[in-house]
Amino acid sequence: MSAMTTEYRHTPVLLAECLRQMNLETKHTFADCTLGFAGHSYEAAKLLGSEGTLIGIDQDTVALEAAREKLETIPEEQRPELHLLHGNFGDLDELLVKACVPAVDAFLFDLGVSSVQIDTPSRGFSFKENGPLDMRMDPGNNTLTAAEIVNHYNEADLTRVIRNYSDEKRASHIASFIVKARKDAPITTSEQLVDIVKAAIPASARRAGGHPAKRTFQALRIEVNSELDVLRSALEAAIRWLSPGGRIVVISYHSLEDRIVKDVFKDAAQGCTCPPGLPVCACGNKPILRNITRRPVLPDAAEIERNPRARSAKLRVAERLAI
């Protein structure tokens, strides 16, 4: 692993709240669908005990290896049965079949880019460290890179990606500057792209709202990894596998993710979809979830001070009803 930035540590976001909301007990089965460095799973494993089962899923092999090393530091007589699986949570059905579990008592989705990715300059996720424009979470199974997008998408598609996946108001202007810059030379590094984005945004606008390239990098990362395409299907799969009384806990970091989570939970909790005027239900739909958090749980000021990456986190929880 190449050198990592020292600005942030691998601190799990909203850890205490996640553990409280998941209601884990011994003998439970827990699935961490975004395992990362196992920050959440390490503490969850202690609650599961040796009779529990922990399923960890990550598409990053570096993260999986680091997570395994961390989890195996738990004494064997206290450690739950481990199933650490390489894959994308978009393939959740297949992965859980591989783990040979009948149902899951708690799911955790900690969305977005992980510490191992953003802190490794050679992965190209960070706008604060120079590196190749890669941004693939699973380089072994994904050939599309951020460099491919910025050098080969036409201006209209670049505008669409930047606007739709980041709510960047100056998306068309940034796309225009990218297309103009690549005529002189290919854009291959994060430093080059940051300079282009800065040039596309007026100096007055760069003084507020955080780093000017943050939204563009987010949009490219989402496009490279098809993050939003698989989130809805993964949540729907998790609902199918959830035991009665079991819970899904999701931490999102931007409005696009949070909107999908909110909508999936709302749809599953709605039940009847008949027009209000019908005297009896004709659709037969029944609610299968109960929303535990009507409004998302946010980190407090103390956590944000300890871990700046928690600043934009929103946690939502839903519980499977007994049907």
C-alpha positions in Angstrom: 0.0 0.0 0.0 1.4 3.4 -0.9 1.7 6.2 1.6 -1.5 7.6 3.0 -2.3 11.1 3.9 -2.2 11.9 7.6 -5.0 14.4 7.7 -7.6 11.8 8.6 -7.7 8.6 10.6 -9.7 5.5 9.9 -12.4 6.4 12.4 -15.8 4.7 11.9 -18.6 7.3 11.6 -21.5 7.4 14.0 -20.2 4.2 15.6 -22.1 4.2 18.9 -25.3 5.1 17.2 -24.9 2.3 14.6 -24.3 -0.3 17.3 -27.3 1.0 19.3 -29.6 1.0 16.3 -28.6 -2.5 15.0 -29.7 -4.2 18.3 -27.1 -7.0 17.9 -27.1 -9.9 20.2 -25.1 -13.1 20.5 -26.0 -15.7 17.8 -27.2 -12.9 15.5 -26.1 -12.7 11.8 -24.7 -9.3 10.8 -23.8 -8.2 7.3 -21.5 -5.2 6.8 -22.0 -4.4 3.2 -19.2 -1.8 3.1 -16.6 -3.5 5.3 -13.6 -1.1 4.7 -11.1 -1.4 7.6 -13.8 -3.1 9.7 -14.1 -0.1 12.1 -17.8 -0.8 12.6 -17.5 -4.6 12.3 -14.8 -4.9 14.8 -17.1 -3.5 17.5 -20.1 -5.4 16.2 -18.1 -8.7 16.4 -17.7 -8.2 20.1 -21.5 -8.1 20.5 -22.1 -11.2 18.3 -19.7 -13.4 20.2 -18.5 -16.8 19.1 -22.0 -18.0 18.3 -22.7 -15.2 15.9 -21.9 -14.7 12.3 -20.3 -11.7 10.6 -20.5 -11.2 6.9 -18.2 -8.5 5.5 -18.4 -7.4 1.9 -16.1 -5.1 0.1 -15.0 -4.7 -3.5 -11.6 -3.5 -2.5 -9.2 -6.3 -1.9 -6.8 -4.1 0.1 -9.6 -3.3 2.5 -10.6 -6.9 2.8 -7.1 -8.0 3.7 -6.8 -5.2 6.3 -10.2 -6.0 7.7 -9.4 -9.7 8.1 -6.2 -8.9 9.9 -8.1 -6.6 12.3 -10.9 -9.0 13.0 -8.6 -11.9 13.6 -7.0 -10.1 16.5 -10.2 -10.9 18.4 -9.5 -14.1 20.4 -10.9 -17.1 18.6 -13.1 -18.1 21.5 -14.8 -14.7 21.3 -14.8 -14.2 17.6 -17.9 -14.8 15.5 -17.9 -16.9 12.4 -16.4 -14.8 9.6 -17.4 -14.7 6.0 -15.3 -11.9 4.3 -16.4 -11.7 0.7 -14.9 -9.8 -2.3 -17.7 -8.2 -4.2 -20.0 -5.3 -4.8 -23.1 -5.0 -2.7 -25.1 -4.7 -5.9 -24.6 -8.5 -6.0 -25.9 -8.9 -2.5 -28.2 -11.9 -3.3 -25.3 -13.9 -4.8 -22.9 -12.9 -2.0 -25.3 -14.0 0.8 -26.0 -17.3 -1.0 -22.3 -17.8 -1.0 -22.2 -17.1 2.8 -24.8 -19.9 3.3 -27.0 -18.0 5.8 -30.8 -18.3 5.9 -31.4 -14.7 6.9 -29.7 -11.6 8.3 -30.5 -9.8 11.6 -28.8 -6.5 10.8 -27.3 -4.8 7.8 -24.9 -1.9 7.7 -24.2 0.2 4.6 -21.6 2.9 5.1 -21.8 4.5 1.7 -19.3 6.6 -0.3 -15.5 6.3 -0.6 -13.6 4.5 2.1 -10.5 5.6 4.0 -8.3 3.1 2.3 -9.3 4.6 -1.1 -9.2 8.3 -0.4 -6.1 8.1 1.7 -4.0 6.3 -1.0 -2.9 8.9 -3.6 -2.2 6.2 -6.2 -5.9 5.4 -6.2 -6.8 8.9 -7.5 -9.8 9.6 -5.3 -8.4 12.6 -3.5 -8.5 16.1 -4.8 -6.0 17.0 -2.1 -3.2 14.6 -3.1 -1.8 14.2 -6.6 -2.2 10.8 -8.2 -3.4 9.1 -11.4 -7.1 9.7 -12.3 -8.3 6.2 -11.5 -11.1 6.2 -8.8 -11.9 2.5 -9.3 -13.1 0.8 -6.1 -12.5 -2.6 -7.7 -9.6 -2.2 -10.2 -9.6 -6.0 -11.0 -13.2 -6.0 -12.3 -13.6 -2.5 -13.7 -11.9 -1.0 -16.7 -13.6 2.4 -16.7 -11.4 5.1 -15.0 -11.9 8.7 -14.2 -9.2 9.5 -16.8 -11.3 7.7 -19.5 -14.3 9.8 -18.6 -12.5 13.2 -18.6 -10.6 12.4 -21.8 -13.3 10.7 -23.9 -16.8 11.7 -22.8 -18.2 14.4 -25.0 -19.0 17.8 -23.4 -22.7 17.0 -23.0 -22.0 13.7 -21.2 -19.5 15.3 -19.0 -22.0 18.0 -18.0 -24.6 15.4 -17.3 -22.3 13.4 -15.0 -21.0 16.4 -13.1 -24.5 18.0 -12.7 -26.5 14.8 -11.9 -24.0 13.2 -9.5 -23.0 16.3 -7.6 -25.5 19.1 -8.0 -22.6 21.3 -9.3 -24.1 24.5 -10.5 -21.2 25.2 -12.9 -21.2 21.7 -14.4 -21.4 22.9 -18.0 -18.6 25.5 -17.5 -16.4 22.8 -15.9 -17.1 20.4 -18.7 -16.2 23.1 -21.3 -12.9 23.8 -19.6 -12.1 20.0 -19.4 -12.8 19.6 -23.2 -10.7 22.6 -24.0 -7.8 21.5 -21.8 -7.6 17.9 -23.1 -7.1 19.3 -26.7 -3.6 20.4 -25.6 -2.7 17.2 -23.6 -4.5 14.3 -22.0 -5.7 14.8 -18.4 -4.1 12.0 -16.4 -3.6 13.3 -12.8 -5.8 14.6 -10.1 -3.6 17.7 -9.8 -4.3 18.5 -13.5 -8.1 18.1 -13.0 -8.1 20.2 -9.9 -6.3 23.1 -11.7 -8.9 22.9 -14.6 -11.8 22.9 -12.2 -10.4 25.9 -10.3 -9.9 27.8 -13.5 -13.5 27.1 -14.5 -14.9 28.5 -11.2 -14.7 32.3 -10.5 -12.4 33.3 -7.6 -15.3 34.7 -5.6 -17.1 31.4 -5.7 -14.0 29.4 -4.8 -13.8 31.2 -1.4 -17.0 29.5 -0.1 -18.4 26.0 0.0 -15.3 23.9 0.5 -12.8 22.7 -2.1 -13.9 23.8 -5.6 -13.1 20.3 -7.1 -14.9 18.3 -4.4 -18.2 18.0 -6.3 -16.5 17.1 -9.6 -14.4 14.4 -8.0 -17.5 13.0 -6.3 -19.4 12.9 -9.6 -16.6 11.2 -11.5 -16.2 8.6 -8.7 -20.0 7.8 -8.8 -19.9 7.4 -12.6 -16.8 5.2 -12.5 -18.2 2.8 -9.9 -21.9 3.0 -10.9 -22.6 3.7 -7.2 -26.2 5.0 -7.4 -27.3 2.4 -10.0 -26.7 -0.5 -7.5 -27.7 1.2 -4.2 -31.5 0.8 -4.7 -31.2 -2.8 -5.8 -28.9 -3.6 -2.8 -31.3 -2.1 -0.3 -34.2 -4.0 -1.8 -32.2 -7.2 -1.6 -31.3 -6.5 2.1 -35.0 -6.1 2.9 -35.7 -9.6 1.4 -33.0 -11.2 3.5 -33.8 -9.4 6.7 -35.2 -11.4 9.6 -38.4 -10.1 11.3 -37.4 -7.5 13.8 -34.0 -7.1 12.0 -32.7 -3.7 11.0 -31.0 -2.0 8.1 -28.7 0.9 9.1 -27.5 3.2 6.3 -25.0 6.1 6.5 -25.0 8.3 3.5 -22.8 11.3 2.7 -24.6 13.3 0.0 -28.2 14.1 -0.9 -28.3 11.7 -3.9 -27.6 8.7 -1.7 -29.8 9.8 1.1 -32.8 10.4 -1.3 -32.5 6.8 -2.5 -32.4 5.4 1.0 -35.3 7.5 2.1 -37.4 6.5 -0.9 -36.7 2.8 -0.6 -37.5 2.8 3.1 -40.7 4.9 2.5 -41.9 2.6 -0.3 -41.4 -0.6 1.8 -43.2 1.0 4.8 -46.1 2.3 2.8 -48.3 -0.7 2.2 -51.5 0.0 0.4 -51.0 2.1 -2.8 -54.7 2.3 -3.8 -56.3 5.6 -4.6 -57.7 7.2 -1.4 -61.4 6.9 -2.6 -61.6 3.1 -2.7 -63.7 1.6 0.0 -61.4 -1.5 0.3 -57.8 -2.2 -0.6 -57.5 -3.7 -4.1 -53.7 -3.8 -4.4 -53.0 -6.1 -1.6 -49.7 -4.4 -0.7 -48.7 -4.6 2.9 -45.9 -2.7 4.7 -42.8 -4.8 5.2 -40.6 -2.1 7.0 -41.1 0.3 9.8 -39.1 3.5 9.6 -37.2 3.9 12.9 -35.7 7.3 12.0 -38.2 9.7 10.5 -35.4 12.2 10.2 -31.8 11.2 9.7 -29.4 11.0 12.7 -26.6 13.5 12.4 -23.1 13.5 14.0 -22.7 15.9 16.9 -20.1 18.7 17.0 -17.7 16.6 19.1 -17.7 13.8 16.5 -17.1 16.2 13.6 -14.2 17.7 15.6 -12.7 14.3 16.1 -13.4 13.0 12.5 -14.1 15.7 9.8 -15.3 13.0 7.4 -18.4 12.7 9.6 -19.5 16.2 8.8 -22.0 15.3 6.0 -23.1 11.9 7.4 -26.8 11.1 7.7 -27.9 7.8 9.3 -31.3 6.2 8.6 -32.7 3.0 10.1 -35.6 0.7 9.1 -36.9 -2.4 10.8 -38.4 -5.5 9.2 -42.0 -6.2 10.2 -43.3 -9.6 11.1 -45.6 -10.6 8.2 
